[in-house]
């Protein structure tokens, strides 16, 4: 099990020591009952389990918004979930011309890929760069 064993630089499997630390959250098993559940962090919120990505309509002239897609994933980056959302919406012929998303779903690559692959314009806040420049 990844919590108990470690593969060192020479490729040797050995018992994990305190010096090795804990495995990364993406591979650490947090429940013997659900091997796909993972540790997740969003801002100051931390939990064990999954993420849910919900897509709904938001037309200004329509009084009822409809949920068009729900995806439950292990804790992955939102940018990794978006291509799957677009593929499912495409398969159901529900792709919007403009997809309003929060900052977690925006990246330069996704702005380009969404327009090129699905003719979808992503609209949302672009995260400020953490670079010193």
Secondary structure, 3 states (H helix, E strand, C coil): CCCCEEECCCCCEEECCHHHCCCCCCCCCCCCCCCCCEEEEECCEEEEEEEEEEEECCCCCCCCCCEEEEEEEECCCHHHHHHHHHHHHHHCCCCCCEEECCHHHCCHHHHHHHHHHHCCEEECCCCCCCCCC
